[in-house]
């Protein structure tokens, strides 16, 4: 074991030997009378001096154990580095083919998107065994995109056999920068439309190369107006760096007449939809509006589409820049989402508060049980309008009859302008069951609960030490009730506070 250069107290070593001897004699079971207490004779400590002496001995024992632990961890780390390469190689080679195939498929499901680094061709280059298994695993060859060459596409189609396909049309760069034009790509993939399961269209700028004004729609897509897609379940349509003045809103939507009877997931960026486009079977919907210049979004048809989807359970919304006059004049019809159970609202520094609050006020969600707020970008700490928006959303949420869980994620916005989120949530939503807070600076202000809360659990993730300390102090007050405080590591909390809170602290993952 390496020498850390620290002297270990001989008496502390003796105490540890005594403790371990008692444990060994008891069969490794500590029992009700803990061996540390027995070894130090703590039952007979009736005077203050004896207690102080026992406390010093315990601290010395603890420090000795920490030194031993540090040396042990260093040795484990060294040996792990020396053996990991061989262990990994032997471990992988011992796995059966079916399990390796399942690992490949799991990797494709989790990371099989453009730019992710997961490429089935790379897998085939590891060794002969991996190549054989990869070539016989159709699932990992099913993502087809115009970022591949025509030869690569034909090879992937052959290897994918009859598996469901992911079709990705990328127009983020100029078309000449892709190895395959969108027209060529669609000519190859549309004959396989009965196998399409996921469709993605990502565009960055208007199509200026074509004759006429096609806005953010690639002209080649309009050549396929009547596709039959019986297996399609997921549709992604994203318009990046969107400028409303550059779009052609009078142009018919390229998938207006596509038959998608099993479509359940829709994700749109700066994309308006209606029931005619995406049908009545939606379950998961993400709608984000984040434009270069303030826009005047008319969400009437989109809200009607959501209301006409009786299976809709999960909805994510983000409202960015809105033209101030349009925001002031905006009116939303009452939108009843009967079966919605989860609602996520992404906020940014460009979020228009009046527009967002009007929109949320129009939603009726009798079955909603989970709600979350995500600060999607950095928001200046001096922005008072954002705090008003946050509190306004909480005020609306207080009328949701079945709301049980609430989360706030500020990972992307350090030091957000929220003051003390626990106090704010406690005031507006005192009857929640679980609350999850993620990010730094969420409880830096010294505030206390103004009303008693009946929360069961408060989960803290990625907190700064100052916010940890403030929440722990709040947890000692009467209005906190029996709410458990879930932290990842008690080292983020002072030893004194750990002792005071006792079983209110839990350590879950």
N, C-alpha and C positions, 0 to 999 in steps of 0.2 A: 504494500500500500504506500503511495507516495507520501513524502513528508511535507506537510503544509507550513512548517516553520513555526508552529505554535506549541507551547508547553501545555500538557494536559495535567490537571490537578490530580495528585495521587489519591486524595480522599474521595474525589468524584469518581475515580475509577473503582475504588472500593465500594462505594455506594451502588454503582451500576452492577458490579459483580454480585453484591448481596441481593439486589432486585432480581437479576436474572436467575440466581440460585433458587429464590423463593418461587419464581415462575416455573422453573424446571421441576421443583418438588411438587408443584401443584398440577403437573401434567400439562403445562402451557396455558392453563386457564387462570385468568386473573381473579374471577369470582367477585362477590360483592365487596370484599375487603381488598382494595387494590394493593398490589405488592409494593408500590412506591410508598404508600401510606404506612403499610406494615413495616417495611424495612427501616423507615426513618422514625418509627415509633410515634407517629403523629397523633395516635389516639390519646397519648398521655401528655400532650402539650397543653398544659393548663395556664402557663404564664407567658407573658408577651416575649420575653427574652428567648424562651425555647422555640416559640413560633418563628421568630426572626432567624434563629439559627437553622431551623429546618428549611425555611424559605431560601436561605443562602445555599444550603446543600442542594436543594432542588434546582436552583438556577445554575449551579456549577455542573450538576449532572446534565442539565439541558444543553449547556454550552459544549460539554464534552461530546454528547451525542451529535451535535451539529457538526463538530469537527470531523467525527468519524463518518457522518453522513456525506459531508463534502468530499472527503477522500475516497469514499466508496463510489460516489457518483462519477468522480474523475476517472476512476479505474474502469467503471462500467462503460463510460464514453470511449475510453481508449480501446478496450477490447471489442466494443461494438464496431468501431471503425475498422479494426483489423479483420473482423470476421464477417462483416455485413455483405461484402461483395461475394464471397464464397457461399454464404448462407442463402443469399438471394438467388444466385445462379442455381444452386442445388434445389432450393425450394421450388422455383419455377419449373425446373425440369421434372420434378416429381409430380406436378399437377397433371391430372388427366386432361385429355384433349377437350372434352365437353366443358370443363371448368374454364380453361383458357379461352375457349370460344365465347363463353358467357362474359368473361372479363372484357374481351374485345367489344362485344355488343354493348356492355355497360359503359365503356369508354366512349363509344360512338354516341350513345344516347346523351351522355353528360357533356361531351366536349366536341361532338361532331359537327361543328359549324365553321364557316370560313374564317381563317385566321386563328383558329384555336390551337393549331399545332397537331391535332389528331388527323392523321392521313393514313388510310389503309395501305397505301403503297409503302410508307415508312415502316409499318408493322411487318410487311413481307420481307424487309431487308434485314431484320434482326438475325435470324438464322433459318436454316432449312425447315425446321419444325414449325416455327411461327409462320413461315411462308405458306406451308401446306395447309395449316389450319385457317389462316386468313383468307386464302383463295377459296376455301370451302365454307366461308361464313358470309352468306349473301347480305345480311343486315348491314354490315359495315361499308358496303359498296353502293348504298342506296341514295346518298346525297348527290344530286346532280346539279351543277351550276355552270354558268357561262364563264366562270373563272378557270375552267378546265379546257383543255384542247379538245377538238373533235375526236381524236384518237383515244384520249383518256375517257371521254364520255362513252364511247362505244365499248371500251373495255369494262367500264363500271357497269354498264347496262347488262353486258354478258354475265358478269360475275354476280349481279344482284338477283339473277334468275327471276322468280315471280314475286319477290318481296315488295312491300309497299314502299313508295318512293317519296323523297323530299325534293321538291323542285324549287331552286333558288335563282331568281332573276335579279342580277346585280347591275344597277345603273348608277352606281355611286361615283365611278370614274368616267372619263370620256370613253365612248364605246371602243375606240381604237386601242385603248390600253388593256382590253381583255383579250385573251387568246381565242375566244369564240364570240361572234356577234350574237346579239339577242335573237335576231332572225334565224340564224343557223341553229342556235340552241333550241328554239321553239319547234323548228322543223324536225329536230331529232326526238324531242321529248313529248310532243303532243300526241303522237300515235300511241303512247303509253299512258294516256290520260286515265284509263280505268284503274291504274295502279297508283295514281297520285294520292298521297295521304296528307302531306304538308306542302303548302305553297307559300313562297316568300317573294315579295317584290320590294326592293330597296332602291330608292332613287334619290339623287342629291340635287339635281338641277333640271330645269325644263329642257325638253327635247328640241334644241334649236337647229339640229342638223336636218330635220325633216322639213318638207314643204308644208306650210300651214302651221297653225298654232295648236300644238298638242299638249301644252303645259307640261305637267309632271308625268304624263303618260307616254311611255315608249310606243311609237307608232306600230312596231311589230306586234305588240299585244293585241291591237285592234283587228289583226288579221285572223284571230281565232275567237269569234264572238259566241260560239255555241258549243263549248266543251261540255262533255258529260263526265262528271267527276263523282262517281258513286262512293268512293272510299275516302274522299277528302274530309278531314276532320278539323284541320287547323289552317288558318289564313292569316298571313302577316303582310301589312301594307304600310310602308314607312316612307315619308317624304321629308328628308333632312334639309335643313337650312331653308325652310319653306318661306316663300314670299308670295302672298296672295295675289299681288298685282301681276305676277309672272305665270299664274295658272290660268287654265281655260275651264272655268266652271260650267260652261255650256256644253262641253264635250261629254258624250255619253261615257259612263264608267266602263272600263274594258271588260269587266266580268259581270256586267249587268244581266246577261242571259246564260251565264254558266249554271249548270245544274249541279247543286251541292246539297243533296238532301240530308247528309249526315254531318254537316258543318256544326261544330260545337264550340270551337275556340276562335276568337278574332282579336287581333292586336293591330291597332292603327296608330300611326303618328301623323298628325295633321291630315286626317282622313275622315270625312263625313260619310255616314252610311245610312241606309234605310232598309226596311224589312224586305223590299223587293230584291235587294242585293244579297243579303246574307241569311235570309230565312228565319224561321221561328224557333230553331232548336239550340240556340246559343246557351252555353253553360258558363264559359269563361270569357270575359271581355276586358280588354285594356284599351283605353282611348286617351291619347296624349296630344295636347295642342301646345306646341312650343315653337314659335315662329321667329323669323329674323326681324320683322317689323310688326307692330300691332295690327291684329286682324279682327274682322268682325264676323265671328263664327255664329251661324244660325244652327242651333242644336235641336230645333224642334223635331225634325224627322228622326234624328239619332235617338232622342229620348223616347219617341214613340216606338222605335224599333226595340229598344230595351224593354219597354212596357209590354210589348207583344211577344216577348220571349218567356213563356211560363217556366222554362227550365233554368233560367239565369240564376246562378248562385254566387258568382264571384265577379266583382267589378272593380277596376282600377282606373282612376281619373287623374289627369294632370292638366291644369289650365295655366298657360303661360301668359304672354302678352295679348291683351285685348284692347282694341280701339276704345278710348275713353268714352266717346259718344255712344258707341255700340253697347258698351257695358252699362251705361246709365239707362239706356232705353230697353235693354234686354228684359224679356219676360218669358218665363218658362211655364208650360202647362203642368198641372199636377201629374206626377209620374209615379204610378203604383208598381213597385217591384215586389211582387207577392212572396217570392221564394228566395230572394237575395239573402245570403247568410254572411257574406264577407265583403267589406268595402274598404278599399285603400285609396287614400288621397295623397298624391305627390305635390309638394309645394316647392316653389323656387322664388328667387328674388323678383322675378317678373310676374308672379301670380297676381292677377287682378282680384283684390279682395271683394268688392261689391258683386262682381260677376260670379265668383265662386260661391259666395254666401247665398245669392239668389238661386243658383243651381242646386245647392244642397237643400235649401228650404223647400224646393219643389219635389224632392224625393220622399216617397212614403215607403218605408221598409219594415213591415211588421215582423218579419222573421229574422232580422239582422242580429247576429250574435257576436260578430268579430269586426272591429274597425281598427285601421292603422293609418298613421300619418307619417310620411317620409319627406324629410328635407332633402330634395334631390340635388341641390347645388348650394354653394356657399351663400349665406345670407348675412349682410352686415349686422353687427350687434347693435347698431344704433337705429335700426329700422323699427319704429314703434307700430307701423301699420301691420307688420307681420304678426306681432303679438296680438293685435286686435283681431286679425283673421283667425289665428289659432284659437283664441277664446270664443270667437263667434262659432266656429265649427263645433267646439265642445258644447256650447249652448244648444245648438241644433241636435247634437247627439244625445243630449240629456232626455230627449223626447222619444228615443228609440226604445220600445218597451222591453225587448229581450236582449239588449246589449250586455254581454258578459265579459268579453276580453277586449283590451285596448292596448295598442302599442305605438310608440313614438321612436322613430329611427333618425338620428341626426349624424350618422357616421360621415356623411359627405359635407357636413356643415359644422366644423368645430366652433365652439363658443357661440351657439345660436342665441338669438334674442328672446329667450323664453323665461329667463329669471329662475323660477323654481317650478318645474313641471309637475312635481308631486303635489305641491300645494294647489296649483291650478286645476289639475285633474280631480283632486279630492273635493274641491269646491263644486265642480260641475257634475262629476260622475262618482258620487260616494258609494254607490251600490254595485260597482263592478266586482267580478270574481278574480280576474287576473289582469295585471298590468305589466307590460314589458317596455323598458326604456333602454335605448342603445345610443351611445355617443357621449362625448365629453361636454362639460359645461351645462348640463341639463338642470342642475340643482345647486348652483353656486350662490344664489341669493338666500339670505337668512329670512325664511318665512315659515309659518307654522300652519297646520291644518285649521281651517276655520269652522269645519263641521266634522263630526265623527265619521269615519269610513268603515265599511263592512267588507273591504277587500279580503280575499283569501291569500293572495300571493302578489308580491311586487318583485319582478325579476329585473336585475340591473346588469347590463353588459357594456363593456368598453368605457366605464365611468372613469373620471379623474378622481384623485384622492379627495379633493375639496368637496365634490358632489357626494362622494361616498359618506364623508363625515357628516354633511348636512342631513342626508337622509337618515343616517343612524340616529342622530339627535332627535329627529322628528319621530322616529320609531319608539322613543322612550316616553313620549307624551301620551296622555290618557286617550286622546281622540284617535290614536292609531289603532286601538282595538287589538285583535288577535292576528292581524295580518303578518304572514311570514315574509322574511326578506331574503331573497335568493341572490347570492353573490357567488362568483366563481372561485374566489380565493380570499380567505380571511386576512391575508397579509395586506390587503387593501384597506383594512379597518384596524384602528388602534386596538391593542390588547385590552385596554380598559373597556372599550365599547363592546368588544366580543364578550367580555364577562357580563356586562350589564344587560345585553340583549339576550344572552342565553339561548334557549331553544327557539327564539324568534328567527335566528339566523339558520338558513339551510344552504346546502352547497350542492346544487343540481347542475346538470349539463344540458 
